[in-house]
Amino acid sequence: MSTAYSEQLQKQGFCIVPGVLAPSEVVSIRAALIEAAEETERRGQPTFIEGLDPNAANVRVFNLLDLSPVFRELILHPDAVSLVTSLIGEHYLISNFTANVARPGSKSMAVHADQAIVIPPPWHAPWAINIMWCLDDIHPDNGATLYLPGSHKVTCIEDLPPDPREMMRPFTASAGSIIAMDGRVWHTSGENVTDDEERALLFGYYTTDFIRQQVNWNVLLSDETKAALTPELSFRLGLGAGANFRHGNELTKLVSDNN
């Protein structure tokens, strides 16, 4: 991963990396997402979340890690992890992994910042990051994510403009790209005003390890899935007795060095 992307992420609050996935990978992952949405419905869980989206044209899929091994591989993709660690450091946890398919007619959700959801202000540093996987070409008409430029420097809600939507811009990216976004960036989903285009995005959400994760993976994941996890993924999910105990045993080393 070029350091130019990491530098842009730190300076502008986001970066777009094209061609991370080959076209064939995009096709297979998108197919897995559609199957995951269908399985979610079979499990009796809704894919339309009232209060989150204005209508059912936005299809939300949660608990991706339990629905296909494809997503368990993707969440620790080297290019994604490189951007995560460049912004929030080596000591990160996977807080959530979800998807949103914006179908024609879908509307915008509320303006928000992902870091503001999990920790109160002031937000003086990047403690969260979202990696968005583009499974379709993303453009303004089919519901591209809208972001407020420079808002990763906002430390409290009072610093936001009166109507941030008016100043927002769309991300534009081709299928197979990833969009890395500082968790402090204020954003929303765009409206899909096309007649026949879908916009499918996956959202890998990572936070530094002192922040409680959005979901309880011990409860959410099936026993079968947990048994199939690699040691690294299990650690990054905060599973096991150690939970978010850091790699390298740094505290133990510090105590030993001072005695």
C-alpha positions in Angstrom: 0.0 0.0 0.0 1.4 3.4 -1.1 2.2 5.8 1.8 0.5 8.5 -0.4 -2.9 7.0 0.6 -2.1 7.0 4.3 -0.9 10.6 4.0 -4.1 11.6 2.3 -6.2 9.8 4.9 -4.5 11.6 7.7 -4.6 15.0 6.0 -8.1 15.0 4.3 -9.9 12.4 6.5 -10.3 9.9 3.7 -8.7 8.2 0.7 -9.9 6.2 -2.2 -7.8 3.2 -3.3 -8.9 1.8 -6.7 -8.5 -1.8 -7.9 -8.1 -3.5 -4.6 -10.4 -6.2 -5.8 -10.2 -7.9 -9.2 -13.5 -7.9 -11.2 -14.0 -11.6 -10.5 -13.6 -11.0 -6.8 -16.2 -8.2 -6.9 -18.7 -10.5 -8.6 -18.2 -13.4 -6.1 -18.3 -11.1 -3.0 -21.4 -9.3 -4.3 -23.1 -12.7 -4.9 -22.1 -13.6 -1.3 -23.7 -10.4 -0.1 -27.0 -11.2 -1.8 -27.0 -14.6 -0.3 -26.3 -13.1 3.1 -29.3 -10.8 2.8 -31.5 -13.7 1.9 -30.1 -15.7 4.8 -30.7 -12.8 7.2 -34.4 -12.8 6.2 -34.6 -16.6 6.6 -33.3 -16.2 10.1 -36.2 -13.8 10.8 -34.0 -10.7 11.0 -35.1 -7.6 9.1 -33.0 -6.0 6.4 -35.0 -2.8 6.6 -34.4 -1.0 9.9 -37.1 1.5 10.7 -35.7 4.6 12.2 -32.3 4.1 10.4 -33.5 4.5 6.8 -36.6 6.3 5.5 -37.8 3.4 3.4 -37.1 -0.3 2.5 -35.1 0.6 -0.6 -32.1 0.5 1.6 -31.2 -3.1 2.4 -29.1 -3.5 5.5 -27.2 -6.7 6.3 -25.6 -7.1 9.7 -23.4 -9.8 11.2 -21.6 -10.5 7.9 -18.9 -12.4 9.6 -21.4 -15.1 10.6 -22.9 -15.3 7.1 -20.0 -16.3 4.9 -16.2 -17.0 5.2 -15.7 -14.5 2.4 -16.4 -11.7 4.8 -14.1 -13.1 7.4 -11.3 -13.0 4.9 -12.1 -9.5 3.7 -12.2 -7.9 7.1 -8.5 -8.6 7.5 -7.5 -7.8 3.9 -3.9 -6.5 4.0 -4.7 -3.3 2.2 -7.6 -2.5 4.6 -5.4 -3.3 7.7 -2.6 -1.2 6.3 -4.9 1.9 6.2 -6.4 1.0 9.6 -3.1 0.8 11.4 -1.7 3.9 9.6 -4.6 6.0 11.2 -5.4 4.5 14.5 -2.4 2.3 15.2 -1.6 -1.4 15.7 -4.0 -1.8 18.7 -7.3 -2.0 17.0 -10.4 -4.1 17.3 -13.1 -4.9 14.7 -16.1 -3.1 16.0 -18.6 -4.1 13.3 -19.0 -5.3 9.7 -22.2 -4.6 7.8 -23.5 -3.8 4.4 -26.0 -1.4 2.7 -27.4 -2.0 -0.7 -29.1 1.3 -1.9 -31.7 0.3 -4.4 -33.5 2.8 -6.7 -35.6 5.1 -4.6 -33.5 4.8 -1.4 -33.2 7.9 0.7 -30.6 9.4 3.0 -30.1 8.4 6.6 -29.3 10.9 9.4 -26.0 12.8 9.2 -23.5 11.3 11.7 -19.9 10.5 12.4 -19.0 6.9 13.3 -16.6 7.9 16.1 -19.3 10.2 17.6 -21.6 7.1 17.9 -19.2 5.2 20.1 -17.4 7.8 22.2 -18.5 11.2 23.6 -16.7 14.5 22.6 -14.2 16.0 22.4 -12.8 14.1 19.5 -9.2 15.1 19.5 -7.7 12.1 17.7 -8.8 9.4 15.2 -9.9 6.5 17.3 -12.1 4.9 14.6 -12.0 4.2 10.9 -14.5 2.9 8.3 -13.3 0.8 5.4 -15.9 0.9 2.6 -15.7 -1.8 0.0 -17.3 -0.8 -3.3 -19.1 -3.7 -5.0 -20.6 -1.4 -7.6 -19.5 1.8 -9.3 -20.3 4.5 -6.9 -21.5 7.9 -8.1 -23.9 10.7 -7.0 -27.0 9.4 -8.8 -26.9 5.8 -7.3 -26.5 6.8 -3.7 -22.8 7.6 -3.2 -21.9 8.3 0.4 -21.9 12.1 1.1 -19.2 13.5 3.3 -18.5 16.9 4.9 -15.0 18.0 3.8 -12.7 18.8 6.7 -15.1 17.5 9.3 -12.5 15.1 10.8 -11.2 18.2 12.5 -14.5 18.8 14.3 -14.1 18.2 18.0 -17.7 18.7 19.1 -21.1 18.9 17.5 -21.3 22.6 18.2 -18.5 23.1 15.6 -20.6 21.7 12.8 -22.3 24.1 10.3 -26.0 24.7 10.8 -26.9 22.5 7.8 -24.0 20.2 7.0 -25.8 18.5 4.2 -25.6 21.6 2.1 -21.8 21.5 2.1 -21.4 17.7 1.6 -19.8 16.1 -1.4 -20.2 12.6 -2.8 -17.5 9.9 -2.9 -17.0 8.6 -6.4 -15.3 5.3 -6.9 -15.3 2.3 -9.2 -16.3 -1.3 -8.2 -13.3 -3.0 -6.5 -12.2 0.2 -4.8 -12.0 0.8 -1.1 -12.8 4.1 0.6 -11.1 4.6 3.9 -12.8 7.2 6.1 -11.6 8.7 9.4 -14.3 7.9 12.0 -14.6 11.6 12.8 -15.8 12.5 9.2 -19.5 13.6 9.2 -21.4 11.9 6.5 -24.6 10.3 5.3 -25.9 7.9 2.7 -26.8 9.5 -0.6 -30.2 9.1 -2.4 -30.4 6.6 -5.3 -32.3 8.5 -8.0 -31.6 6.0 -10.8 -34.2 3.8 -12.4 -32.3 0.6 -12.3 -28.9 0.8 -10.6 -28.0 -0.6 -7.2 -25.2 0.6 -5.0 -23.7 -2.0 -2.7 -21.2 -1.1 -0.1 -19.6 -3.1 2.8 -18.6 -1.3 5.9 -15.7 -2.6 8.0 -15.6 -0.6 11.2 -12.5 -0.6 13.3 -11.8 1.2 16.6 -8.8 1.5 18.9 -8.9 -1.1 21.6 -10.0 1.1 24.6 -13.4 1.7 22.9 -16.1 -0.8 23.5 -17.2 -2.5 20.2 -20.5 -1.8 18.7 -21.5 -5.5 18.9 -20.8 -8.3 21.2 -19.2 -10.9 19.0 -19.3 -13.6 21.7 -23.1 -13.4 21.5 -23.5 -12.6 17.9 -21.4 -15.3 16.2 -22.5 -18.9 16.1 -20.3 -21.6 17.8 -19.5 -22.9 14.3 -18.2 -19.6 13.1 -16.2 -19.0 16.3 -14.6 -22.4 15.9 -13.5 -21.5 12.3 -11.9 -18.2 13.2 -8.1 -17.7 12.8 -6.3 -16.7 16.0 -5.7 -13.2 14.6 -9.4 -12.7 13.7 -10.4 -14.1 17.1 -8.1 -11.6 18.8 -9.3 -8.6 16.7 -12.9 -9.5 17.6 -12.0 -9.3 21.3 -13.0 -12.9 21.9 -11.6 -15.1 24.6 -10.6 -14.4 28.2 -8.1 -11.7 27.1 -10.7 -9.7 25.3 -8.9 -6.5 24.3 -5.6 -7.2 26.1 -2.9 -5.8 23.8 -0.5 -7.7 21.6 3.1 -7.8 22.9 2.2 -7.8 26.6 3.3 -4.2 26.8 2.0 -3.5 30.3 3.8 -6.6 31.7 7.0 -5.5 29.9 6.7 -2.0 31.4 6.3 -3.3 34.9 9.3 -5.7 34.4 11.5 -2.9 33.1 10.8 -0.7 36.1 11.5 -3.4 38.7 
